[in-house]
Amino acid sequence: MAGAASFYAFNIMLFVVVLRATIQKDPTSLRWIGYTTATGLTAQALASLALYNAGELRQTLLFNNPNQLGYWVLLSATIFLLCSNRVRFPPLVQVTAMLSSAYLAALSLSKATMISLFVLYCLYFFKNPRVVLAMVFAAGIGIVVLGDTELADKVTSRMEDIGQQRDDNATGRGYDRIWKHPSYLILGAGEEATYRFKGPGLAPDEIHSTIGTVLFSYGVIGLGLFCYWLVKIGRAAGYTNLAYVFPLLLYGITHQGLRFSLFWFVLAFVVAAGVADSRSPAKTPVGVRR
């Protein structure tokens, strides 16, 4: 339990630091955060040219495993699009960042990442329909360039395989312990000593789910507090901004994403974006969208 607690203690401190730093600064700081995120995505995509391992089906690049790569891409894309709602980036920067995200998600072959990234883009396009044509044009170029490649075949095969792999079920992701051990549903079982729940089948050492982990490890009380916290974030940020957390929770249906520090950065950044929205136009610097 101490190990899990140390992760959350660190991430909560990170949440507070990011929140205070971004709220107290001028909204133009969103511009630099957006450029930094776009640069990171583009650099990782370019690095794949040297780091690509033809012997592996799913690429890891600079991460420990493909799922880490995929989750980082989803989180980074979320930050960039939150910035793009408020800052006018050059079209080349915007298109490059979004195509780099899609390319890296394809390299990771994470089904959860590819689906969640698509939902994220849909949320963004719904609010910014003027960029749809630019992205359709860019996507068309990408399809022409990559349409007949091995990567495109891998992505197609991976998506067609949804629900057919051994761990594409509740037991494989560890959900079954929720109804097999109902006595823990009030106060929770904690996140350590998972050997207590190892049974026959493919159940992992931990529940591969964000909400599932909160429910089973901290009980209905813990889940209630977590949801209440999200509601408070929504009130501070505006529920339009909070909607950008939905793709992350969608990813979390099959992965435990709470310990990834960038997730907590995004939560803080969502609140900061809401504060930037609430500032009067008279105080908004040139180049920042209203």
GUTI-961377 format. One line per field, with one value per residue: residue number from 0; z, y, x of N, C-alpha, C in turn; residue in one letter. Coordinates in nm, 2 decimals, m for minus. Each point is the difference from the previous one (the first is absolute). Example, Ala and Ser with C-alpha at 12.3 -4.5 7.8 and 13.67 -1.06 7.14 Angstrom:
2
seq <- c(0  1)
n_w <- c(0.78  m0.07)
n_v <- c(m0.57  0.11)
n_u <- c(1.32  m0.04)
ca_w <- c(0.00  0.00)
ca_v <- c(0.12  0.11)
ca_u <- c(m0.09  0.09)
c_w <- c(0.00  0.08)
c_v <- c(0.12  0.11)
c_u <- c(0.09  m0.08)
type <- c(A  S)
//
This chain:
290
seq <- c(0  1  2  3  4  5  6  7  8  9  10  11  12  13  14  15  16  17  18  19  20  21  22  23  24  25  26  27  28  29  30  31  32  33  34  35  36  37  38  39  40  41  42  43  44  45  46  47  48  49  50  51  52  53  54  55  56  57  58  59  60  61  62  63  64  65  66  67  68  69  70  71  72  73  74  75  76  77  78  79  80  81  82  83  84  85  86  87  88  89  90  91  92  93  94  95  96  97  98  99  100  101  102  103  104  105  106  107  108  109  110  111  112  113  114  115  116  117  118  119  120  121  122  123  124  125  126  127  128  129  130  131  132  133  134  135  136  137  138  139  140  141  142  143  144  145  146  147  148  149  150  151  152  153  154  155  156  157  158  159  160  161  162  163  164  165  166  167  168  169  170  171  172  173  174  175  176  177  178  179  180  181  182  183  184  185  186  187  188  189  190  191  192  193  194  195  196  197  198  199  200  201  202  203  204  205  206  207  208  209  210  211  212  213  214  215  216  217  218  219  220  221  222  223  224  225  226  227  228  229  230  231  232  233  234  235  236  237  238  239  240  241  242  243  244  245  246  247  248  249  250  251  252  253  254  255  256  257  258  259  260  261  262  263  264  265  266  267  268  269  270  271  272  273  274  275  276  277  278  279  280  281  282  283  284  285  286  287  288  289)
n_w <- c(0.00  0.07  m0.09  0.00  0.14  m0.01  m0.09  0.07  0.11  m0.07  m0.06  0.12  0.04  m0.10  0.03  0.13  m0.02  m0.08  0.09  0.10  m0.06  m0.05  0.12  0.07  m0.11  m0.09  m0.06  m0.03  0.13  m0.03  m0.06  0.10  0.08  m0.08  m0.01  0.13  0.01  m0.09  0.06  0.12  m0.05  m0.05  0.11  0.07  m0.08  0.00  0.13  m0.03  m0.09  0.11  0.07  m0.12  0.07  m0.11  0.10  0.03  0.03  0.13  m0.04  0.06  m0.09  0.06  m0.01  0.12  m0.04  m0.09  0.11  0.06  m0.12  m0.01  0.13  m0.02  m0.12  0.06  0.10  m0.08  m0.07  0.12  0.05  m0.11  m0.01  0.13  m0.03  m0.10  0.10  0.05  m0.06  m0.08  m0.02  m0.07  m0.11  m0.04  0.11  m0.03  m0.13  0.01  0.10  m0.07  m0.11  0.08  0.06  m0.12  m0.05  0.11  0.00  m0.13  0.02  0.10  m0.10  0.08  0.01  0.13  m0.03  m0.10  0.07  0.11  m0.08  m0.07  0.12  0.04  m0.12  0.02  0.12  m0.04  m0.10  0.10  0.07  m0.09  m0.05  0.02  0.09  m0.01  m0.08  0.09  0.10  m0.07  m0.04  0.13  0.04  m0.10  0.02  0.13  m0.05  m0.08  0.10  0.09  m0.10  m0.07  0.11  0.06  0.04  m0.12  m0.05  0.08  m0.03  m0.13  0.00  0.06  m0.07  m0.10  0.08  0.01  0.13  m0.07  0.06  0.06  m0.01  m0.11  0.13  0.07  m0.02  m0.13  0.02  0.07  m0.08  m0.03  0.05  m0.07  m0.09  m0.01  0.03  0.01  0.09  m0.11  m0.05  0.13  0.06  m0.08  m0.09  m0.04  m0.03  0.12  0.01  m0.13  0.06  0.09  m0.12  m0.01  m0.11  m0.04  m0.11  m0.05  0.12  m0.02  0.03  m0.08  0.04  m0.12  0.10  m0.04  m0.05  m0.06  m0.01  m0.03  m0.07  m0.05  m0.03  m0.03  m0.06  0.03  0.12  m0.03  m0.06  0.11  0.08  m0.08  m0.01  0.13  0.00  m0.09  0.08  0.10  m0.06  m0.03  0.13  0.04  m0.07  0.03  m0.02  m0.08  0.09  0.09  m0.11  0.01  0.12  m0.07  m0.11  0.10  0.04  m0.13  m0.01  0.11  m0.10  m0.07  0.07  0.09  m0.01  0.12  m0.01  m0.11  0.03  m0.13  0.04  0.11  m0.09  m0.07  0.11  0.05  m0.12  0.02  0.13  m0.03  m0.09  0.10  0.08  m0.10  m0.02  0.13  m0.04  0.04  m0.12  0.09  0.08  m0.11  0.00  m0.09  m0.09  0.10  m0.04  m0.03)
n_v <- c(m0.12  m0.01  m0.10  m0.05  0.01  m0.04  m0.08  m0.03  m0.01  m0.06  m0.07  m0.01  m0.01  m0.09  m0.05  0.02  m0.04  m0.10  m0.03  0.01  m0.07  m0.08  0.00  0.01  m0.07  0.09  0.02  0.09  m0.04  0.01  0.11  0.03  m0.03  0.06  0.10  m0.01  m0.01  0.09  0.07  m0.03  0.02  0.12  0.03  m0.04  0.07  0.10  m0.01  m0.02  0.09  0.04  0.02  0.00  m0.09  m0.04  m0.04  0.12  m0.06  0.02  0.13  0.02  0.01  0.12  m0.09  m0.04  0.04  m0.07  m0.06  0.01  m0.04  m0.10  m0.03  0.00  m0.07  m0.08  m0.01  m0.02  m0.08  m0.05  0.01  m0.05  m0.08  m0.02  0.00  m0.09  m0.03  0.04  m0.07  0.10  m0.13  0.01  m0.01  0.03  0.08  0.04  0.00  0.05  0.07  0.03  0.02  0.07  0.06  0.01  0.05  0.07  0.03  0.01  0.06  0.05  0.01  0.10  m0.10  0.00  0.02  m0.09  m0.08  0.02  m0.01  m0.10  m0.04  0.01  m0.04  m0.09  0.00  m0.01  m0.09  m0.05  0.04  m0.06  0.01  0.11  m0.08  m0.04  0.10  0.08  m0.06  0.02  0.12  0.03  m0.04  0.07  0.09  m0.01  m0.01  0.10  0.06  m0.03  0.03  m0.02  0.06  m0.06  0.13  0.03  m0.10  0.04  0.13  m0.03  m0.08  0.10  0.09  m0.08  0.00  0.12  m0.04  m0.02  0.09  m0.07  0.12  m0.02  m0.02  0.00  m0.13  0.01  0.09  m0.10  0.03  m0.12  0.05  0.09  m0.09  m0.04  0.13  m0.01  m0.07  0.03  m0.01  m0.01  m0.06  m0.11  m0.06  0.13  0.05  m0.03  m0.09  0.03  m0.07  0.08  0.06  m0.06  m0.02  m0.10  m0.02  0.11  m0.01  0.13  0.04  0.09  0.06  m0.04  0.08  0.13  0.00  m0.11  0.05  0.12  m0.06  m0.09  0.09  0.08  m0.09  m0.02  0.00  m0.07  m0.08  0.00  m0.01  m0.10  m0.05  0.02  m0.05  m0.09  m0.01  0.01  m0.08  m0.07  0.03  m0.03  m0.11  m0.04  m0.05  0.11  0.06  m0.03  0.03  0.08  m0.01  0.00  0.05  0.07  0.03  0.03  0.06  0.06  m0.03  0.01  0.11  m0.02  0.11  m0.03  m0.09  0.02  0.07  m0.02  m0.11  0.01  0.01  m0.09  m0.07  0.03  m0.05  m0.10  0.00  0.00  m0.09  m0.05  0.02  m0.04  m0.10  0.00  0.02  0.13  0.03  0.09  m0.11  m0.04  m0.05  0.07  m0.07  0.04  m0.11  0.06)
n_u <- c(0.08  0.11  0.03  m0.13  0.00  0.12  m0.05  m0.10  0.08  0.09  m0.09  m0.05  0.13  0.02  m0.12  0.03  0.12  m0.04  m0.10  0.08  0.09  m0.09  m0.07  0.12  0.02  0.06  m0.12  0.09  0.01  m0.13  0.04  0.08  m0.10  m0.08  0.09  0.02  m0.14  m0.03  0.10  m0.05  m0.13  0.04  0.07  m0.10  m0.08  0.08  0.00  m0.13  0.04  0.05  m0.11  m0.05  m0.07  0.05  0.08  m0.06  m0.11  0.02  0.01  0.12  0.09  m0.02  m0.10  m0.05  m0.12  m0.07  m0.06  0.13  0.05  m0.09  0.01  0.13  m0.02  m0.09  0.08  0.11  m0.07  m0.04  0.12  0.05  m0.10  0.02  0.13  m0.02  m0.07  0.12  0.10  0.03  0.01  0.12  m0.07  0.13  0.00  m0.13  0.02  0.12  m0.05  m0.11  0.07  0.09  m0.10  m0.07  0.12  0.03  m0.13  0.02  0.11  m0.07  m0.09  m0.01  m0.09  0.03  0.13  0.00  m0.08  0.07  0.10  m0.07  m0.05  0.12  0.04  m0.09  0.04  0.12  m0.03  m0.08  0.11  0.08  m0.12  0.06  0.05  m0.12  m0.03  0.07  m0.06  m0.12  0.04  0.04  m0.11  m0.06  0.09  m0.04  m0.13  0.03  0.06  m0.09  m0.09  0.11  0.03  0.11  0.03  m0.05  0.07  0.10  m0.02  m0.02  0.10  0.06  m0.06  0.02  0.10  m0.07  0.01  0.11  0.08  0.09  0.06  m0.07  0.00  m0.11  0.01  0.03  m0.09  m0.05  m0.10  0.02  0.12  m0.06  m0.06  0.13  0.03  m0.13  0.06  0.08  m0.13  0.00  0.10  m0.01  0.07  0.02  0.11  0.03  0.09  0.01  0.10  m0.06  0.01  0.12  m0.07  m0.08  0.06  m0.03  m0.06  0.02  0.12  m0.04  m0.10  m0.01  m0.02  m0.03  m0.13  0.03  0.12  m0.05  m0.09  0.09  0.09  m0.09  m0.07  m0.12  0.05  0.11  m0.08  m0.08  0.11  0.05  m0.13  m0.01  0.13  m0.05  m0.11  0.08  0.08  m0.11  m0.03  0.13  0.00  m0.13  m0.12  0.01  0.07  m0.09  m0.07  0.11  m0.06  m0.11  0.07  0.05  m0.13  m0.03  0.12  m0.04  m0.09  0.11  0.03  0.09  m0.06  m0.03  0.10  m0.05  0.11  0.01  m0.07  0.07  0.10  m0.06  m0.03  0.12  0.05  m0.09  0.04  0.13  m0.04  m0.07  0.10  0.08  m0.10  0.01  0.13  m0.01  m0.07  m0.03  0.00  m0.07  0.12  0.07  m0.07  m0.07  m0.06  m0.11)
ca_w <- c(0.00  0.01  m0.13  m0.07  0.06  m0.04  m0.14  0.01  0.07  m0.10  m0.11  0.06  0.01  m0.14  m0.04  0.07  m0.06  m0.14  0.01  0.05  m0.10  m0.12  0.03  0.04  m0.11  m0.11  m0.09  m0.11  0.03  m0.08  m0.13  0.02  0.03  m0.12  m0.09  0.06  m0.02  m0.15  m0.03  0.06  m0.08  m0.13  0.02  0.02  m0.13  m0.08  0.07  m0.04  m0.12  0.05  0.11  m0.04  0.01  m0.10  0.06  0.10  m0.06  0.06  0.03  0.13  m0.02  0.12  0.12  0.04  m0.08  m0.10  0.06  0.05  m0.11  m0.05  0.10  0.00  m0.12  0.02  0.10  m0.07  m0.10  0.07  0.05  m0.12  m0.05  0.10  m0.03  m0.13  0.02  0.05  m0.06  m0.14  m0.05  m0.14  m0.05  m0.01  0.13  0.05  m0.08  0.03  0.13  0.00  m0.08  0.07  0.11  m0.06  m0.04  0.11  0.05  m0.09  0.03  0.13  m0.03  0.11  m0.05  0.08  m0.04  m0.13  0.02  0.09  m0.08  m0.09  0.08  0.03  m0.12  m0.03  0.10  m0.05  m0.13  0.03  0.05  m0.10  m0.13  m0.10  m0.02  m0.06  m0.14  0.00  0.05  m0.10  m0.10  0.05  0.02  m0.14  m0.03  0.08  m0.05  m0.13  0.03  0.09  m0.02  m0.04  0.08  0.10  0.11  m0.02  0.02  0.14  0.06  m0.04  0.06  0.15  0.02  m0.03  0.10  0.13  0.06  m0.04  0.07  0.12  0.11  m0.04  0.07  0.14  0.08  m0.04  0.05  0.14  0.05  0.06  0.14  0.06  0.04  0.07  0.14  0.02  0.14  0.00  m0.07  0.08  0.03  m0.09  0.03  m0.02  m0.13  0.02  0.03  m0.09  m0.01  0.06  m0.10  m0.12  m0.01  m0.13  m0.11  m0.04  0.09  0.02  0.14  0.04  m0.10  m0.11  m0.02  0.09  0.08  0.07  0.10  0.10  0.06  0.07  0.10  0.10  0.03  m0.05  0.06  m0.08  m0.13  0.02  0.02  m0.12  m0.09  0.06  m0.04  m0.14  m0.01  0.05  m0.11  m0.10  0.03  m0.01  m0.14  m0.10  m0.04  m0.14  0.01  0.07  m0.10  m0.06  0.09  m0.03  m0.07  0.10  0.08  m0.09  0.00  0.13  0.01  m0.02  0.05  0.13  m0.04  0.11  0.04  m0.11  0.06  m0.10  0.02  0.10  m0.06  m0.09  0.09  0.04  m0.12  m0.03  0.09  m0.04  m0.12  0.04  0.05  m0.11  m0.07  0.08  0.01  m0.09  m0.12  0.01  0.06  m0.08  m0.09  m0.14  m0.04  0.08  m0.04  0.09)
ca_v <- c(0.12  0.11  0.03  0.07  0.13  0.09  0.05  0.10  0.11  0.08  0.05  0.10  0.12  0.05  0.06  0.13  0.09  0.04  0.08  0.13  0.06  0.04  0.10  0.13  0.06  0.06  m0.11  m0.03  m0.12  m0.11  m0.01  m0.07  m0.14  m0.06  m0.02  m0.10  m0.13  m0.03  m0.04  m0.14  m0.10  m0.01  m0.06  m0.15  m0.06  0.00  m0.10  m0.14  m0.04  m0.06  m0.10  m0.10  m0.14  m0.08  m0.13  0.01  0.04  0.13  0.08  0.06  0.12  0.04  m0.04  m0.14  m0.09  0.07  0.07  0.12  0.08  0.04  0.09  0.13  0.07  0.05  0.11  0.11  0.05  0.07  0.13  0.08  0.04  0.10  0.13  0.04  0.06  0.13  0.07  m0.02  m0.06  m0.01  m0.12  m0.11  m0.05  m0.07  m0.12  m0.08  m0.06  m0.10  m0.12  m0.07  m0.08  m0.11  m0.09  m0.06  m0.09  m0.11  m0.07  m0.07  m0.10  m0.01  0.01  0.10  0.13  0.04  0.03  0.12  0.11  0.03  0.07  0.13  0.08  0.03  0.10  0.13  0.05  0.04  0.13  0.08  m0.06  0.07  m0.07  m0.13  m0.01  m0.01  m0.13  m0.10  0.01  m0.06  m0.15  m0.05  m0.01  m0.11  m0.12  m0.02  m0.04  m0.12  m0.09  m0.14  m0.03  m0.10  0.06  0.01  m0.14  m0.04  0.07  m0.06  m0.13  0.02  0.05  m0.11  m0.10  0.04  m0.10  m0.14  m0.04  m0.07  0.09  0.10  m0.03  0.05  m0.08  0.03  0.13  m0.01  0.05  m0.11  0.01  0.09  m0.08  m0.12  0.04  0.11  0.05  0.11  0.11  0.12  0.08  m0.03  m0.10  0.05  m0.03  m0.09  m0.14  m0.05  m0.14  m0.05  m0.01  m0.08  m0.12  m0.06  0.09  0.10  0.12  0.06  0.03  0.11  0.03  0.09  0.10  0.11  0.00  m0.13  0.01  0.09  m0.07  m0.12  0.03  0.11  m0.02  0.10  0.13  0.06  0.03  0.12  0.12  0.03  0.06  0.13  0.08  0.03  0.09  0.13  0.04  0.05  0.13  0.10  0.01  0.01  m0.14  m0.02  m0.03  m0.13  m0.10  m0.05  m0.11  m0.12  m0.10  m0.06  m0.10  m0.10  m0.08  m0.07  m0.12  m0.12  0.03  0.08  0.12  0.10  0.02  0.08  0.13  0.09  0.00  0.10  0.13  0.03  0.05  0.14  0.09  0.02  0.10  0.12  0.04  0.06  0.13  0.08  0.04  0.09  0.13  0.09  0.02  0.12  m0.04  m0.11  0.05  m0.03  m0.13  m0.10  m0.01  0.01)
ca_u <- c(m0.08  0.09  0.05  m0.11  m0.02  0.11  m0.04  m0.11  0.05  0.08  m0.09  m0.09  0.08  0.02  m0.12  m0.01  0.11  m0.04  m0.12  0.04  0.10  m0.07  m0.10  0.05  0.08  m0.08  m0.05  0.09  0.07  m0.06  0.07  0.12  m0.03  m0.04  0.12  0.08  m0.06  0.01  0.14  0.03  m0.06  0.07  0.13  m0.01  m0.03  0.12  0.09  m0.04  0.08  0.13  m0.02  m0.09  0.06  m0.07  m0.03  m0.11  m0.12  m0.04  0.12  0.01  0.08  0.07  m0.08  0.03  m0.09  m0.08  m0.11  0.05  0.01  m0.14  m0.06  0.07  m0.05  m0.14  0.01  0.06  m0.10  m0.11  0.06  0.02  m0.13  m0.05  0.06  m0.05  m0.14  0.01  0.11  0.01  0.12  0.01  m0.06  0.10  0.03  m0.11  m0.01  0.11  m0.02  m0.11  0.04  0.10  m0.07  m0.06  0.10  0.05  m0.10  0.00  0.12  m0.02  m0.10  m0.09  m0.14  m0.06  0.05  m0.05  m0.14  m0.01  0.05  m0.10  m0.10  0.06  0.00  m0.14  m0.04  0.07  m0.06  m0.13  0.01  0.08  m0.03  0.08  0.13  m0.03  0.05  0.15  0.04  m0.04  0.10  0.13  m0.03  0.01  0.14  0.05  m0.05  0.07  0.14  0.01  m0.11  0.04  0.11  m0.02  m0.06  m0.14  m0.05  0.00  m0.11  m0.13  0.00  m0.01  m0.14  m0.09  0.03  m0.06  m0.09  0.04  0.12  m0.03  m0.03  m0.11  m0.12  0.00  0.10  0.13  0.04  0.00  m0.13  m0.07  0.01  m0.09  m0.11  0.04  0.03  m0.09  0.02  0.09  m0.06  m0.04  0.12  0.10  0.10  0.14  0.07  0.12  m0.03  m0.10  0.00  m0.12  m0.11  0.04  m0.07  0.03  m0.03  0.09  m0.01  0.13  0.04  m0.09  m0.11  0.04  m0.11  0.01  m0.11  m0.01  0.10  m0.06  m0.11  0.03  0.11  m0.04  m0.14  m0.11  0.03  0.11  m0.05  m0.08  0.08  0.06  m0.10  m0.03  0.11  m0.01  m0.10  0.05  0.09  m0.09  m0.06  0.10  0.05  m0.10  m0.02  0.05  0.14  0.01  m0.03  0.12  0.05  m0.08  0.09  0.09  m0.07  m0.03  0.12  0.01  m0.09  0.08  0.14  0.01  0.07  0.00  0.13  0.07  0.00  m0.05  m0.14  m0.03  0.04  m0.11  m0.11  0.03  0.00  m0.14  m0.05  0.07  m0.06  m0.13  0.03  0.03  m0.12  m0.08  0.05  m0.07  0.07  0.09  0.13  0.06  0.11  m0.02  0.04  m0.07  m0.13  m0.12)
c_w <- c(0.00  m0.14  m0.08  0.05  m0.04  m0.14  0.01  0.07  m0.10  m0.10  0.05  0.02  m0.13  m0.05  0.06  m0.06  m0.14  0.00  0.04  m0.11  m0.12  0.02  0.02  m0.11  m0.10  m0.09  m0.12  0.03  m0.07  m0.13  0.01  0.04  m0.13  m0.10  0.05  m0.02  m0.14  m0.04  0.05  m0.09  m0.14  0.01  0.02  m0.13  m0.09  0.06  m0.04  m0.12  0.04  0.10  m0.04  0.00  m0.09  0.06  0.10  m0.07  0.05  0.05  0.14  m0.01  0.13  0.13  0.03  m0.07  m0.09  0.07  0.06  m0.11  m0.04  0.10  0.00  m0.12  0.03  0.10  m0.06  m0.10  0.07  0.04  m0.12  m0.05  0.10  m0.03  m0.13  0.00  0.03  m0.07  m0.15  m0.04  m0.15  m0.05  m0.01  0.13  0.05  m0.08  0.04  0.14  0.00  m0.09  0.07  0.11  m0.06  m0.05  0.12  0.06  m0.08  0.03  0.13  m0.02  0.13  m0.04  0.09  m0.04  m0.13  0.01  0.07  m0.07  m0.10  0.06  0.04  m0.12  m0.03  0.10  m0.05  m0.12  0.02  0.05  m0.10  m0.14  m0.12  m0.03  m0.07  m0.14  m0.01  0.04  m0.10  m0.11  0.04  0.02  m0.14  m0.04  0.07  m0.05  m0.13  0.03  0.07  m0.03  m0.04  0.08  0.10  0.12  m0.01  0.01  0.14  0.08  m0.03  0.07  0.15  0.03  m0.03  0.11  0.13  0.04  m0.03  0.08  0.14  0.12  m0.03  0.07  0.15  0.09  m0.04  0.05  0.15  0.07  0.09  0.16  0.07  0.05  0.07  0.15  0.04  0.14  0.00  m0.06  0.08  0.03  m0.09  0.05  0.00  m0.13  0.02  0.02  m0.10  m0.02  0.07  m0.09  m0.12  0.00  m0.14  m0.11  m0.03  0.08  0.02  0.14  0.06  m0.10  m0.11  m0.04  0.10  0.10  0.08  0.11  0.12  0.08  0.09  0.11  0.11  0.03  m0.06  0.06  m0.08  m0.14  0.00  0.01  m0.13  m0.10  0.05  m0.04  m0.14  m0.02  0.04  m0.11  m0.12  0.02  m0.01  m0.15  m0.10  m0.06  m0.14  0.01  0.07  m0.10  m0.06  0.09  m0.04  m0.08  0.09  0.08  m0.09  m0.02  0.12  0.03  0.00  0.05  0.12  m0.03  0.11  0.04  m0.10  0.04  m0.10  0.01  0.10  m0.05  m0.09  0.09  0.04  m0.11  m0.05  0.08  m0.05  m0.13  0.02  0.06  m0.11  m0.07  0.08  0.01  m0.11  m0.12  0.00  0.05  m0.08  m0.10  m0.14  m0.03  0.08  m0.03  0.11  m0.05)
c_v <- c(0.13  0.04  0.08  0.14  0.10  0.05  0.11  0.13  0.09  0.06  0.11  0.13  0.06  0.07  0.14  0.09  0.05  0.10  0.15  0.07  0.05  0.10  0.13  0.07  0.05  m0.12  m0.03  m0.12  m0.12  m0.02  m0.08  m0.15  m0.07  m0.02  m0.11  m0.14  m0.04  m0.04  m0.14  m0.10  m0.02  m0.06  m0.15  m0.07  m0.01  m0.10  m0.14  m0.05  m0.07  m0.12  m0.11  m0.14  m0.09  m0.14  m0.01  0.04  0.14  0.07  0.06  0.14  0.03  m0.04  m0.15  m0.10  0.08  0.08  0.13  0.11  0.06  0.10  0.14  0.08  0.06  0.12  0.13  0.07  0.08  0.13  0.10  0.05  0.10  0.13  0.06  0.07  0.15  0.08  m0.03  m0.05  0.01  m0.13  m0.11  m0.06  m0.09  m0.13  m0.10  m0.07  m0.11  m0.12  m0.08  m0.09  m0.12  m0.11  m0.08  m0.10  m0.12  m0.09  m0.08  m0.12  m0.02  0.03  0.11  0.14  0.05  0.04  0.13  0.12  0.05  0.08  0.14  0.09  0.04  0.11  0.14  0.05  0.05  0.15  0.09  m0.05  0.06  m0.08  m0.14  m0.02  m0.01  m0.14  m0.11  0.00  m0.07  m0.15  m0.07  m0.02  m0.12  m0.14  m0.04  m0.05  m0.13  m0.11  m0.14  m0.05  m0.11  0.05  0.01  m0.14  m0.04  0.07  m0.06  m0.14  0.01  0.04  m0.11  m0.11  0.03  m0.11  m0.14  m0.05  m0.06  0.10  0.11  m0.04  0.04  m0.08  0.04  0.14  0.01  0.05  m0.11  0.00  0.09  m0.08  m0.13  0.03  0.12  0.06  0.12  0.13  0.12  0.08  m0.03  m0.09  0.05  m0.04  m0.10  m0.15  m0.06  m0.15  m0.06  m0.03  m0.07  m0.13  m0.07  0.10  0.10  0.13  0.06  0.03  0.11  0.02  0.09  0.10  0.11  0.00  m0.13  0.00  0.08  m0.08  m0.11  0.03  0.10  m0.01  0.10  0.14  0.07  0.04  0.13  0.13  0.03  0.07  0.14  0.10  0.04  0.11  0.14  0.05  0.05  0.13  0.11  0.02  0.03  m0.14  m0.02  m0.04  m0.14  m0.12  m0.06  m0.11  m0.13  m0.10  m0.07  m0.11  m0.12  m0.10  m0.08  m0.11  m0.13  0.02  0.08  0.12  0.10  0.03  0.08  0.14  0.10  0.01  0.11  0.14  0.04  0.05  0.14  0.10  0.03  0.12  0.14  0.05  0.07  0.13  0.10  0.05  0.10  0.14  0.09  0.02  0.12  m0.04  m0.11  0.05  m0.03  m0.14  m0.11  0.00  0.03  m0.09)
c_u <- c(0.09  0.05  m0.10  m0.02  0.11  m0.02  m0.10  0.04  0.08  m0.09  m0.09  0.08  0.03  m0.12  m0.01  0.10  m0.04  m0.11  0.04  0.08  m0.08  m0.11  0.05  0.08  m0.10  m0.05  0.10  0.09  m0.05  0.07  0.13  m0.02  m0.04  0.11  0.09  m0.05  0.01  0.14  0.03  m0.06  0.07  0.14  m0.01  m0.04  0.13  0.10  m0.03  0.08  0.13  m0.03  m0.10  0.06  m0.09  m0.04  m0.11  m0.13  m0.05  0.12  m0.01  0.07  0.07  m0.07  0.03  m0.09  m0.09  m0.12  0.04  0.01  m0.14  m0.06  0.06  m0.04  m0.14  0.00  0.06  m0.09  m0.11  0.05  0.00  m0.14  m0.06  0.06  m0.05  m0.14  0.02  0.11  0.00  0.14  0.00  m0.06  0.10  0.03  m0.11  m0.02  0.11  m0.01  m0.10  0.03  0.11  m0.07  m0.06  0.10  0.06  m0.09  m0.01  0.13  m0.02  m0.09  m0.09  m0.14  m0.07  0.04  m0.06  m0.15  m0.02  0.05  m0.10  m0.11  0.05  m0.01  m0.15  m0.05  0.06  m0.06  m0.14  0.00  0.07  m0.02  0.08  0.12  m0.03  0.06  0.15  0.04  m0.04  0.11  0.13  m0.02  0.01  0.14  0.06  m0.04  0.07  0.14  0.01  m0.10  0.04  0.12  m0.03  m0.07  m0.15  m0.07  0.00  m0.12  m0.13  m0.02  m0.03  m0.14  m0.10  0.01  m0.07  m0.10  0.04  0.12  m0.04  m0.03  m0.10  m0.13  0.02  0.10  0.14  0.05  m0.01  m0.13  m0.07  0.01  m0.10  m0.12  0.03  0.04  m0.08  0.02  0.09  m0.06  m0.03  0.13  0.12  0.11  0.14  0.06  0.12  m0.05  m0.10  0.00  m0.12  m0.12  0.04  m0.08  0.03  m0.04  0.11  0.00  0.14  0.03  m0.09  m0.11  0.05  m0.12  0.02  m0.11  m0.01  0.10  m0.06  m0.11  0.04  0.11  m0.05  m0.15  m0.10  0.03  0.11  m0.05  m0.09  0.08  0.07  m0.09  m0.03  0.11  0.00  m0.11  0.05  0.09  m0.09  m0.06  0.10  0.05  m0.10  m0.01  0.04  0.15  0.02  m0.03  0.13  0.07  m0.07  0.09  0.10  m0.06  m0.04  0.12  0.01  m0.09  0.09  0.14  m0.01  0.09  0.02  0.14  0.09  m0.01  m0.06  m0.15  m0.04  0.03  m0.12  m0.12  0.02  m0.01  m0.15  m0.06  0.06  m0.06  m0.14  0.02  0.04  m0.12  m0.09  0.05  m0.06  0.08  0.10  0.14  0.07  0.10  m0.03  0.05  m0.07  m0.15  m0.10  m0.11)
type <- c(M  A  G  A  A  S  F  Y  A  F  N  I  M  L  F  V  V  V  L  R  A  T  I  Q  K  D  P  T  S  L  R  W  I  G  Y  T  T  A  T  G  L  T  A  Q  A  L  A  S  L  A  L  Y  N  A  G  E  L  R  Q  T  L  L  F  N  N  P  N  Q  L  G  Y  W  V  L  L  S  A  T  I  F  L  L  C  S  N  R  V  R  F  P  P  L  V  Q  V  T  A  M  L  S  S  A  Y  L  A  A  L  S  L  S  K  A  T  M  I  S  L  F  V  L  Y  C  L  Y  F  F  K  N  P  R  V  V  L  A  M  V  F  A  A  G  I  G  I  V  V  L  G  D  T  E  L  A  D  K  V  T  S  R  M  E  D  I  G  Q  Q  R  D  D  N  A  T  G  R  G  Y  D  R  I  W  K  H  P  S  Y  L  I  L  G  A  G  E  E  A  T  Y  R  F  K  G  P  G  L  A  P  D  E  I  H  S  T  I  G  T  V  L  F  S  Y  G  V  I  G  L  G  L  F  C  Y  W  L  V  K  I  G  R  A  A  G  Y  T  N  L  A  Y  V  F  P  L  L  L  Y  G  I  T  H  Q  G  L  R  F  S  L  F  W  F  V  L  A  F  V  V  A  A  G  V  A  D  S  R  S  P  A  K  T  P  V  G  V  R  R)
//
